[in-house]
Amino acid sequence: MIKLLNAISSLPACPSNSRPTVLASRRVLRVLGKLYYHLLHAYLNISLSLDQQLTYLSTTAHLVLALYHKDKGAFIPVQLYFDVMSMIKNVYFCVAKVQKDDPTGDFYIIILGTDGLEKVFGKVRTIVGDDTNADQLQLTDRVDGAVQCNNILEGHPEWGGESRRLTLKPLSDDPESVSSKHNHINPRSWKGDVKVAKVSLSGSWKEGRRKAEAILEDAHIEVPFRKMELDGGFDILCPFGRNKMVLVDGKIDSAEEEETEEEIDTPAPPEVIEPSAPLPLDALNLEPDLDDLLGTAESESSEKAKHEAWVNIGSGNSKKIHKSSMLRLYSSPLATIDSKDRLKRVRGYSQFNDTQSLDEMATLDADSSEPALAIEDPVFTLVRCQKKTFLAVIQVQGIRHNNTDVASISTALLHEPNVSVHGQIMKIALRDCSQQPEGPDWEWIGSFENHSSFREAEGRWFDVVDPVIESASRGRNVGTPTYIFRTSELRATAAHLFERVKTDINRLPEVVPSDSFPYRAEGGELCGHG
């Protein structure tokens, strides 16, 4: 996990000729990478001084505060936010206490975690030889002895078996430089100056804020700290002001209400089907037979009708098979064999996972002359909002073909029944309100509609688009390349899509309205609805 976070922290910028959506995604990922960078280096870069560590933690706190204040649970859960801020607050408080009690002393923030508790339990398990298990009474006695041993070894570290992994180098941008050695960092291996006398807590905190503001401005994200100071009632544990701390008394403020992506995208779960009951036909999306319907009606009319869950196969009654297994065999083209490895099954891998096919799916074949739809490309689709149908511009965030995630797919296969798309609605606004022969143009303003993601939408509900790319005149990505959409194209696409999916209008994804969606014309009237 540390390798992954360190790799994200060293993510380079995209080439200037990249797609606008790729540029926007990389810009946001680099903000997240800066957050990871300052958090990881504060604990793993053994060459940092205590003042630098505190500055890095301050930068982390200000970045998390700004992002959570803006996006709430869409950024991180409130519990994780509280834990991160409490950890950073505890570091600053502990340094202040040491400055008061021992002004000439040293302080290592790496010992503020649970390593001390782990050492105690390690002593408990080794202090009694082979008898590693303990009941409550034995644990009480052993913990007391283990704590005494740790206290003695803290005063005489040369007596104990301290970690000998002392060949650590400063954390680099290379993910491979991270190893298990970083899990054994101790005061003996730390090279930076950790004298509390050389630390100014207010100076470190303000320097961290300055760095965070520069990172946010570079990412075209509004810096909220000045406004927070003017309004009052804000701090790292009160991201919404009014001196209201998150998670106080086990309650979450209404301003902090958040939904996970699964809660937003996933419809209400269907009824649980007992294994002994036959699988309903509508679950397989098959047309029921008239005889089956007649038999169902007769069985419902009969009082306490009892159905046999097993059917005979072959001659006689020598062999039986469950009805659900029979239906699964007949519906095999609609199903896949799941992996027997639970972790792979959760990730959607098949039982016989083909590593080569996964490698091929991860990269887009640049040499292919066939038009293809790739992740982060814009597409057109229709959505339902307040019982009406509207045209929406979607950024593709995932593509599934035959129940397998792919990075791209040929446009010739997009409308096949075994293709589904996961996406999020892009915010577009009028670019030029002056009179034009074909109507005003629209541009993507660099952000997305909140709570507008949806999963497993049928591929035939989408149409590919090849928009013009010009510099943005407004929005978060002003001055950078963005997508331009012609009004005439939007109208024609909306009409074409409506004719294709009009029989499935009620099955289209449902989205909630916002200030910017459904899209609005200059006078405020809704656009693209039918």
Order of alpha helices (4+ residues) and beta strands (2+ residues): alpha-alpha-alpha-alpha-alpha-alpha-alpha-alpha-alpha-alpha-beta-beta-alpha-alpha-alpha-beta-beta-beta-beta-beta-beta-beta-beta-beta-beta-beta-alpha
